[in-house]
């Protein structure tokens, strides 16, 4: 996780761009991993842990009808979370995680089904993951995946001017 975080943070510092997070199943682990990296204070704006479904709407701005129709574990919900983090924290980039860490399925969704998303200047990208292992494994892999998605997104876009 720390290697992925370091790569993302260093790229953001170089580009002079900022980051915010909205987390569900990771419960703040993305933010905690990011803030371990020296120099992060110049790029990390902040974030929110929106574990309860209603807080995804209230704090992160996920449309209530989307949550009612599909539930919290959904790719479009992940996209809305990332966009909400970006907008509400006034950041260049927003990261989001939502999924089922276990030990039991949630609302018919299997353990290990995770969506990670990155919202940036050029739009939003979502990845659907099917992870295995225990609760800790799923959460840890989710953090690494969202940070890798950010790094990939940074590489594929040119720096802001």
C-alpha positions in Angstrom: 0.0 0.0 0.0 2.7 2.5 0.9 4.5 2.0 -2.4 1.3 2.9 -4.3 0.6 5.8 -2.0 4.1 7.2 -2.4 3.9 7.0 -6.2 0.6 8.8 -6.2 1.6 11.5 -3.7 4.9 12.2 -5.4 3.2 12.6 -8.8 0.6 15.0 -7.3 3.4 17.0 -5.6 5.2 17.3 -8.9 2.0 18.3 -10.7 1.0 20.7 -7.9 -2.5 19.1 -7.8 -4.6 18.1 -4.8 -6.5 15.0 -3.6 -9.5 14.2 -1.5 -11.1 10.9 -0.5 -14.5 9.4 0.2 -14.4 5.9 1.8 -16.9 3.3 2.7 -15.5 -0.2 3.2 -12.0 1.0 3.8 -13.1 3.2 6.7 -10.3 5.7 6.5 -7.6 3.4 5.5 -7.0 5.2 2.2 -6.5 8.5 4.0 -4.4 6.9 6.7 -2.1 5.3 4.1 -1.8 8.6 2.1 -0.9 10.7 5.1 2.0 8.4 6.0 3.9 9.8 3.0 6.2 12.7 3.7 5.2 15.9 1.8 1.5 14.9 1.6 0.3 18.0 3.3 0.8 20.0 0.1 -1.6 17.8 -1.8 -4.1 16.0 0.5 -7.1 18.3 1.2 -9.0 15.8 3.3 -11.8 13.3 3.1 -14.8 11.6 4.5 -15.6 8.2 5.8 -19.2 7.5 4.7 -19.9 4.1 6.0 -23.6 4.5 6.5 -25.6 4.6 3.3 -27.4 7.8 4.1 -24.1 9.6 4.7 -23.1 8.8 1.2 -25.9 11.1 0.1 -25.7 13.6 2.9 -22.0 14.2 3.0 -20.6 13.0 -0.4 -23.6 14.0 -2.5 -24.4 10.6 -4.0 -27.9 10.9 -5.5 -30.4 9.3 -3.1 -32.4 7.7 -5.9 -29.2 6.0 -7.1 -28.6 4.6 -3.6 -32.2 3.4 -3.3 -32.2 1.8 -6.8 -28.8 0.0 -6.7 -27.6 0.1 -3.1 -24.2 1.4 -1.9 -22.1 -1.3 -3.6 -22.2 -0.1 -7.2 -19.9 1.3 -9.8 -22.0 4.4 -10.3 -22.1 5.0 -6.5 -18.3 4.8 -6.5 -18.1 7.3 -9.3 -20.5 9.7 -7.4 -18.4 9.3 -4.2 -15.2 10.2 -6.0 -16.8 13.2 -7.7 -18.3 14.2 -4.3 -15.0 14.1 -2.6 -13.4 16.1 -5.4 -16.1 18.7 -5.4 -16.8 19.0 -1.7 -13.2 19.2 -0.7 -12.2 21.5 -3.6 -9.6 19.1 -4.9 -8.2 18.3 -8.4 -8.7 14.6 -7.8 -11.2 12.5 -5.8 -10.8 8.9 -4.7 -13.5 6.5 -3.6 -14.0 3.0 -2.3 -17.2 1.0 -1.8 -17.8 -2.7 -1.5 -18.3 -5.7 0.7 -15.3 -6.6 3.0 -17.1 -9.3 4.8 -17.4 -11.5 6.6 -21.0 -11.8 5.3 -22.5 -10.8 1.9 -24.4 -7.5 1.9 -27.7 -6.8 0.2 -27.1 -9.8 -2.1 -23.6 -8.6 -3.0 -20.8 -11.1 -2.4 -17.8 -10.6 -0.1 -14.9 -9.2 -2.1 -17.0 -7.2 -4.6 -15.4 -3.8 -4.5 -15.6 -0.7 -6.7 -12.9 1.9 -6.6 -13.1 5.2 -8.5 -11.0 8.2 -9.3 -12.5 11.5 -10.4 -10.2 14.0 -12.1 -10.1 16.9 -14.5 -10.9 14.7 -17.4 -13.7 12.7 -15.8 -14.3 9.6 -13.7 -12.9 6.1 -14.0 -14.2 3.1 -12.0 -12.8 -0.4 -11.6 -14.8 -3.4 -10.4 -12.8 -5.8 -8.3 -13.4 -9.3 -7.2 -11.1 -9.8 -4.2 -10.5 -12.8 -2.1 -9.3 -13.3 1.5 -10.5 -12.2 4.8 -11.8 -8.7 5.7 -8.4 -7.3 6.2 -7.2 -8.6 2.9 -10.1 -7.1 1.0 -9.7 -3.7 2.7 -5.9 -3.7 2.1 -6.3 -4.7 -1.6 -9.0 -2.1 -2.1 -6.6 0.7 -0.8 -3.8 -0.5 -3.1 -6.2 -0.7 -6.1 -7.6 2.8 -5.7 -4.1 4.3 -5.3 -3.0 2.4 -8.4 -6.0 3.7 -10.3 -5.0 7.2 -9.3 -1.4 6.6 -10.4 -2.6 5.2 -13.7 -5.0 8.2 -14.2 -2.2 10.7 -13.4 0.1 9.0 -16.0 -2.6 9.1 -18.7 -3.4 12.8 -18.3 -1.1 15.8 -18.7 -0.4 18.0 -15.8 -2.5 21.1 -15.2 -1.0 24.4 -16.4 
